[in-house]
Each structure stands twice: as structure tokens, then as C-alpha cells.
Amino acid sequence: MSEGHDDAHPYAPSDLEKLAKAKGLIVKTTEPFDEKTGSKDLDLPLRALHLLFSLRADAPDDAGKTMLYVSSPLVTEKAVYIAGLQQRLPSQLQTLAAVRDQVVKDYRESKAAALAAEAAGKFADALHIGLMQGQSFDAVCAAQNVKPQSLPFFALTTTNVRRVWTNPPSNSCRKRFFRCRPPEHEVHSYHRRGLVAYVKSGCRWMRSA
């Protein structure tokens, strides 16, 4: 898409659609969205959203309008995006009617997360006490009516963690889990999503020559 463009022949918002049409591809335009909420049409991490919001058509030192498009594809686990700026809208206050559904959804998720964290804290305390008294992990889970989820072996460097966790924790949280060292069977901690980590066993790894 960069062919034929320079300061004398700047990019335009319609360039991507023209190129896609020539290649037999379809361009989709999202509904307006903000950086905090993101777009329901794009499954992108926060860093990619920040990159999208750095696009602009009025940069004084960008005569070629290169900032209308991302410099490289945005790659996720499910898709690859070539993105450009169609239009930037000024910020505005939304009416309660317009955001009511989102407000209710956010409140329910926040309440659910708080309850999950509280339940995880109580279970972690019970597990610490049970293990110190010589009970097994499974016995404590049964007594607390908790159904544990056994995970396959994985490394700290595992990239596709969604195959291991349905809702994977952050990298910093995973690093904390890896501080658990069997056979002590340490209960590491829990985090705000209500996850308690208990390491039953580990495996050795070898570095390739």
C-alpha cells in the first residue's frame, strides 16, 4: 500500500478500501469506540488499542499522512488486522440512557469479581490450615465444596496460555505461581479473579545446546 505515496502524494482514508477491492478483499469499518472500552468488532489488547489511538490525520510534521495507518499488522491469537483511521470524533459526555446497559454490566462484573476474590481468600485460608494439619489438597477441596481444575504441564514462556486457562491470568500473576515449589505444596495466593494456585508437581526442563 506504500507504493506511490510520498509527501507530494499523501495517504488518504480511502486507500485501504481501494487496495482491498483490487485484491478481492472486504474492508470493515467499526462503530466509533474509545480507548478505554475498545471495540466490540476488534479483539485487541490494550497496547494495540493505544497504537490505534495514536493514528491521526492532522499531525503537522506528517505531510505524507503516514499516521493514517498502522506501520505493521496487528497480530492476535485469532486474527491479523491491517488498520487505518477513518475518522476521529471529538469526545463527548454520554447520556445515562446510552450507557445504562454498559453501567449495569460493569457493576455486575465488578460485584462478581469482588465475591470471587472473597471466596478465594476464604478457601486459601482453609487450604493453608488444612495442609498444615496434614490434610490433602483434594480433601480440603471436598470439605470446602470446591471443584479444582487440573492443568497440563506448561512453561512460564508458554505463549498460547488460553489452551491451558479459559481465562488466563496476567504474566505477573503466572510468575508468582511459578515461585511455588513442590514437594512443599505451597499455596501461593489468589488474585482478584478468584484464582488459587496449588502446585502438586513440576517437571525438569533442559536447555538446548
C-alpha positions in Angstrom: 0.0 0.0 0.0 3.0 2.3 0.4 3.7 2.3 -3.4 3.1 5.7 -5.0 2.8 7.6 -1.7 5.1 10.4 -0.5 4.8 13.9 0.8 3.6 15.1 -2.5 1.1 12.2 -2.8 -0.1 11.6 0.8 -2.2 8.7 2.1 -6.0 9.0 2.3 -8.5 7.2 4.4 -9.9 5.6 1.3 -6.6 3.9 0.3 -7.1 0.8 2.3 -10.6 0.2 0.8 -9.3 0.7 -2.7 -6.4 -1.7 -2.2 -8.7 -4.3 -0.7 -11.1 -4.1 -3.5 -8.3 -4.6 -6.0 -7.3 -7.7 -4.1 -10.8 -9.0 -3.8 -10.9 -8.4 0.0 -13.6 -6.7 2.2 -12.8 -3.8 4.5 -14.9 -3.5 7.6 -15.4 -0.2 9.4 -16.0 -0.4 13.1 -18.5 1.6 15.1 -17.0 4.6 16.9 -15.2 3.5 20.1 -13.0 4.9 22.8 -9.6 3.7 24.0 -10.9 2.6 27.4 -13.8 0.5 26.3 -12.4 -0.8 23.0 -14.4 -2.0 20.0 -16.7 -5.0 20.0 -15.6 -5.6 16.4 -11.9 -5.9 17.4 -10.3 -8.4 19.8 -7.2 -6.4 20.6 -5.0 -6.0 23.7 -4.7 -2.6 25.3 -1.3 -1.9 23.7 -2.8 -2.3 20.3 -5.7 -0.1 21.2 -3.2 2.6 22.3 -1.5 2.2 18.9 -4.8 2.7 17.1 -5.5 5.9 19.1 -2.1 7.3 18.1 -3.3 7.4 14.4 -4.1 10.8 13.2 -4.6 12.8 10.0 -3.6 16.2 11.3 0.0 15.7 12.5 1.9 18.9 11.5 5.1 17.0 10.7 3.4 14.2 8.7 2.9 15.7 5.2 2.6 12.2 3.7 -0.2 11.3 6.1 1.6 8.1 7.1 0.0 8.2 10.5 -3.4 7.3 9.0 -2.4 3.6 9.1 -0.6 1.3 11.4 3.0 0.7 10.3 2.7 -3.1 10.6 -0.2 -5.7 11.0 -1.7 -6.1 14.4 -1.4 -9.8 15.2 -3.6 -11.6 17.8 -4.2 -15.3 18.6 -7.3 -15.3 16.4 -6.8 -12.7 13.7 -4.4 -10.3 11.9 -5.6 -6.8 11.3 -4.5 -4.1 8.9 -5.9 -1.0 10.4 -6.3 2.6 9.4 -8.1 5.7 10.7 -11.3 6.6 9.0 -12.5 9.4 11.3 -11.6 10.8 14.7 -14.6 12.1 16.7 -14.4 14.6 19.5 -15.0 13.3 23.0 -18.5 13.9 24.4 -20.5 13.1 27.5 -22.9 10.3 27.0 -26.4 10.2 28.4 -27.3 7.7 31.1 -29.8 6.0 28.7 -27.0 5.5 26.2 -24.6 3.8 28.7 -27.1 2.2 31.1 -26.6 -1.4 29.8 -22.8 -1.0 30.0 -23.0 0.5 33.5 -25.2 -2.4 34.7 -22.8 -4.9 33.0 -19.7 -3.3 34.6 -21.4 -3.2 38.1 -22.3 -6.9 37.8 -18.9 -7.9 36.7 -17.3 -5.8 39.5 -19.6 -7.3 42.1 -18.9 -10.8 40.8 -15.2 -10.2 40.9 -15.4 -9.0 44.5 -17.4 -12.0 45.6 -14.9 -14.3 43.7 -12.0 -12.7 45.4 -13.7 -13.0 48.8 -14.5 -16.7 48.2 -10.9 -17.4 47.0 -9.5 -15.7 50.1 -11.6 -17.9 52.4 -10.7 -21.0 50.5 -6.9 -20.1 50.5 -7.0 -19.7 54.3 -8.8 -23.0 54.8 -6.3 -24.7 52.5 -3.3 -23.3 54.4 -4.8 -24.6 57.6 -5.8 -28.0 56.2 -2.4 -28.6 54.7 -0.7 -27.7 58.0 -2.9 -30.2 59.7 -1.8 -32.9 57.3 -4.9 -33.0 55.1 -4.6 -33.5 51.3 -5.4 -30.8 48.8 -8.3 -32.9 47.4 -9.7 -33.5 50.9 -9.7 -29.7 51.7 -11.4 -29.1 48.3 -14.1 -31.6 49.1 -14.7 -30.2 52.6 -15.0 -26.7 51.1 -17.2 -27.8 48.2 -14.6 -26.5 45.7 -14.0 -28.3 42.4 -10.4 -28.0 41.5 -9.2 -27.7 37.9 -6.1 -29.8 37.0 -3.9 -28.2 34.3 -1.5 -29.8 31.9 2.2 -29.1 32.3 3.1 -25.7 30.9 6.1 -23.3 30.9 6.4 -19.8 32.1 7.2 -19.0 28.4 4.1 -20.7 27.1 2.5 -18.2 24.7 -0.9 -19.7 23.9 -2.0 -19.9 27.5 -5.7 -19.9 26.5 -5.2 -23.6 25.8 -4.3 -24.1 29.4 -6.6 -21.5 31.0 -10.0 -20.4 29.8 -9.4 -17.0 31.3 -5.6 -16.8 31.6 -4.1 -14.7 34.4 -1.6 -11.9 33.7 2.1 -12.7 33.1 3.0 -11.2 36.5 0.5 -13.5 38.2 1.8 -16.5 36.4 5.4 -15.7 37.5 4.1 -15.7 41.1 2.6 -19.1 40.6 6.0 -20.4 39.4 7.5 -19.5 42.7 5.6 -22.4 44.2 8.0 -25.3 44.6 6.9 -28.9 45.2 7.1 -31.1 47.4 6.2 -28.4 49.9 2.9 -28.0 48.0 2.8 -24.3 48.7 -0.5 -22.5 48.3 0.8 -19.4 46.6 -2.0 -16.9 46.7 -5.1 -15.8 44.9 -5.8 -12.8 42.8 -8.8 -10.6 42.1 -10.4 -13.1 39.7 -10.6 -15.7 42.4 -7.8 -18.0 41.3 -5.9 -20.0 43.9 -2.7 -21.7 42.7 -1.5 -25.0 44.3 1.5 -26.8 42.7 1.3 -30.6 43.1 4.3 -31.4 40.9 6.8 -29.9 38.5 9.0 -31.2 35.7 12.6 -30.5 34.8 13.5 -28.8 31.6 16.7 -28.8 29.6 18.2 -26.0 27.6 19.1 -26.9 24.1 22.7 -26.6 23.0 
